[in-house]
Amino acid sequence: MTMGSIKIVIGWLAVITAVLSAGLWFWAANIKLDAAEFGAYGGATENSVKQFARQARLNGWAALATGVSAILQAVSLMLPAT
């Protein structure tokens, strides 16, 4: 495998992880956090806590995918073109 083809593979892996990250963040953003589920004094219901936890997990995975994408892009730029 030549250096050029390795750069292409790494570049595509960076693209795939970036798209995965965007998809996870859109998914997390679409989780419904209903304000009516909160009590009069700000107490959260069990359902709203679960939704917050689900959103936090998705955001964590999205951040990880973004980091992997950035590292792959950096590696791709550091490799020689030939």
LOROMAR-12147 format. One record per residue: x, y, z of N, C-alpha, C in turn. Coordinates in pm, whole numbers, plus 50000, padded with zeros to 5 digits. Last residue first. Layout:
<recs>
XYZXYZXYZ ...
</recs>
This chain:
<recs>
503475115349867503815104249776503875090949844 502955133450071501965131849963502265119649874 503545123450416503985128750286502995125050176 501405132050691502005122050603502435128550471 500085152850814501505150950845502185140850753 497445150450734498205162150690499705160450714 496725126850865496675127350720497495139050666 496885135251130497795124951080497865125250929 494755153751132496115158151161497145148151109 492595136651079492915147550986494345152451007 492705120451308492905114551176493255125151072 492095139951504493395133051506493695126951370 489475146751427490535156951427491915150551426 488165121951466488215128151334489335138451325 488445119151742489065109251652489195115151511 486875141251825488305140451857489045130751767 484375133351730484985145651680486485145551706 483925110551884484025109251739484675121551677 483745122952138484795113252110485005111551960 481425138152102482705144952128483875135652101 479575117452071479795126951961481125134351979 479675105552322480105097852205480385107052086 478635127352471479965122052498480515114152380 476075129852366477015140952351478455136352376 475015105452454475145108052311476135119452284 475095110052734475845098952673476075101352524 473335132052755474745133452795475595122352735 470915120552676471485131452598472975133252630 470595102252886470695097452747471345108052659 470375119953100471475110353097471685105052955 467995133253032469245140753046470445131453034 466245111253043466445118252916467725126552919 466405104853315466825095053215467095101653081 465295128253418466685124753453467225114653352 462705126153322463545137053273465015134553305 461815103453464461875103253319462795114253265 461825112253727462735101353689462895100853537 461745148553736461135135353745462135124853700 463345173953929463225166453804462555152953830 462355203754080462645189654098462405182053968 461655230554072462805226053994463185211454013 459315234754205460535240354262461795234654194 457365221854061457215236254083458505242554134 459135197753852458235201853959458215216953974 459165190553505459835195453624458795199953726 457745184753282458095173553368458775177953497 457515207153130456365203953216456675192253309 459715207452967459745216053086458605212753181 461045179052823459815186452845459885194352975 463185172552603463295175452746462145184852780 463675150052350462715159452407462915160552558 466375149152143465775143052261464905153452328 467715161851941466295158851919465635151552036 470355163052014469585175652014468085173151998 471175137051969471105142052107470245154652115 471085137251688470255127951762470075132751906 473055156151634471675158751593470705149751669 475245142251741474835154851802473415158851759 475355119851572475115117951715474655130951781 475895132751326474665124951344474345122851490 478435143451378477305152351349475975145151370 479875119251414479775129151521478585138451499 479635108051159479105100951275478895110751391 481085127051017479655125450988478965118051103 483605122251131483005135651141481495134951115 484085095751059483915098951201483325112951220 484235099350778483215090650836482995093850984 486465116150753485155120550705484045112350772 488465099550855488185112450920486815117650880 488405079350667488045076150805487735088850883 489325093850448487945088950449487485084950588 491985098550533491075109750504489615105450507 492955072550545492865080350668491915092250649 492815066450270492055058550367491875066350497 494585085850166493185085550123492325077950224 496995078550288496405091750314494935092150277 497325053650167497135054350313496515067750351 497765061449906496535054049936496275053750087 500265074449939499095081649888497795074649920 501925053850019501625064550115500405072550070 500645021449909501475033549898501045044050000 500864988350000500005000050000500915012450000 
</recs>
